[in-house]
């Protein structure tokens, strides 16, 4: 389990941040995301490297296409991520990506 804390800055067409952190052995994502489709189930993919990514959490956007709060988290990141991506609940990718804010 990656036990670090990482804040991802979202890139166009999205805006906002996604913050990954681990407290007492549990991973969580605190989100402030805008620009996704309204009232949509969204999965978050943790991207370890150019060929490996996996679903780590999910949330549902509001009528404005935003989500502010803590996402449901299924599993922690295995290693430091190079990005996070988003997909619909059927697995269809969504535009926009989150990169570590320090880049």
N, C-alpha and C positions, 0 to 999 in steps of 0.2 A: 504494500500500500504506500502510495506517495503521501507523506505526512506534511508536506509543505503547505504554504498558503500562496495562492496565485490569483491575481486579478486580471481578467481578460477585458480588453476594450473592444467593443463591437464596431465593425466596419460597415460602411454603406452596403445595402440600403437600411441596415439596422443602426441603432444608436443605444448607448448605455453601457452597462458593465455586468459581468458575471464574476462573482468572487467564490473561489473554492477554498475551503478550509477544513481542517481536521481538529476536532476537540474531543477529548476523552475517547479516542479510538473510532469516532464516527465522522465520516465525511459529509459535508453539506455544501450547497450552492445558494448564495444569496444573490438574487437577480434584480436588475433594474433595466429591463429590455423593452425597446419600442421599435415598431416597424415590421412586425410579423403579421401574418393574416389574422383577422379578427376571429374570436371564438374558435380557436384551433388547438387541438392537442399537439404538443411539440415535444420531441425527444432531443436530448443533448448528447452529442457524440464527443468523447474525449479523444483527441488525436495525439498519439505518442510520437509518431514519425510519419513520413510521407506514405507509408503503406499500412499503417495499423491505427485503427480507431474503433471505439466500441461505445455502446449506449451506457450512460452513467446516471441519467436522470430524466425527468419529464415534468411538464407543467402545461396548463391551458391558458391561452391568452384571453384577455377581456374583449369587449366589443370594439375597443380602439386598437387592438392588435398589440397590446402591451402586457407585461407581467412584472409586478414589483412584489417581491417576497422571497420565501424560501421554496426551492423546487423539491419535489419528491426525489430522493436519491436512492438508486438501486445498488450502486457499488462505487468504491473509491477509484481514483486514478491509480494505475500501476506504477507509473513513472511521471516525471514532469511532462506536461503537455506542451506541444508547439502551437496548438490551436483548439478551439471548440467549434463545432458545426451543429446545425440544427436540421431536423427532419420532421415531416408530418408523422402522425401515428401509423400510417401505412408504409413508412419507409422512404417516401419521396423526399428528396433533398429540398431544403429551402435556401433562398439566397442570403448572403451575409455570412460573416465568420467573425469569431473572436480571437484575437491574438494577445499574448501577454502584453500588458500595458507598458512594460519597460522597453519594448522594442521600438 
